[in-house]
Amino acid sequence: MLSREAAELIGLQAVAWLAGNDELLPVFLGATGAAEDDFRAALEDPSFQGAVLDFILMDDAWVGAFCEAQGMTYDQPAAARAMLPGGGEVHWT
């Protein structure tokens, strides 16, 4: 299990990775209604980091691209998300 500090570091990496992704950033902005300025304002906000991780976790290709860019294992983004605000497991039953 990750520490809260490690989870926030991965969240910060996710925000930075998404901000630099010219293809996915507009998709995220359109889906959330966030503005590019929100990235700078909320960069260190664990709730915003969780929202970015939620977005990345929606697609296996995005998870793979993020993990490969950061040199982390594919399970680390989900583990980090679980440690951030609102990251409790969702049960669809």
N, C-alpha and C positions, 0 to 999 in steps of 0.2 A: 504494500500500500504506500502511496506517495504521501509526503508531508504536505501540509497546506502551503508552505513556502515553495516547494517543488511544483505543486499544482499551479500556483500563481505564475511561476516562471514559464511553465508550458503555456499558460493562458496568454502571457505577454508575448511569447514567441508566435502564438497563433494570430494575435492581433497584428503583429508586425508582418507576418507572412501574408495574411489576407490583404493588408494595406498595400503591399507591393505586388499583388496579383491583379494585373490589368483585366483579366477575363472574369475572375470571380468577384472582385470588389463591387462592380456595378450590380451583380446579382444579389449580393448581400444587402447593399444599400436599398435596392428596390424591394426586397422581401421584408426588410425591417423598418424602412422609413428613416433610417439613420442617414446623417450627412457625413461627408468626409471629415469635417471639423470634429464630429463626435469621436473619431478615432483618437485625435490628439487630446481631447478633453477627458476621455474615459479610458485612456491607455492602461492605467494602473488600477482600474475599477474591476474587482473580481467578478461582479455581476455581468459586466460587459464582456469580460474575457470568457465567461461561461456561455454567453450568447454566441460569441464567435465560435467557440468549440462546438456548441450545438449545431451551428450551421455547417461547419466542416465535417462533423460526424454524420451528416445526412447522406453523404456519398462516399463509397469506398475509394473511388479514384482520388477524391479530395484528401481523404485521410492518408492515402499512400503518398501523394505528392507532398503533403505537409511533413509527414514523417521522414521521407527521404531527404527533403531539404534541410531538416533539423537533425538528421542522424539519430532518430529515436525509433523505438519499436512501435509497431502498429497498435499496441494496446495502451500506450501511454496517454494519448489524447482523451480516451474514454475514462481512464483512471483519474486524470487531472480534472475532467469535467465533474466527476462524482465528488470531488473534494471542494469544489467551488459552490457559491450560493445557488440554490435551486437545482443542484446536481444529483439529488436522490434518484434512485432507480425509478423509472416509469414502468408501471404495469398496465398493459393494455387489455385487461380483462374486465 
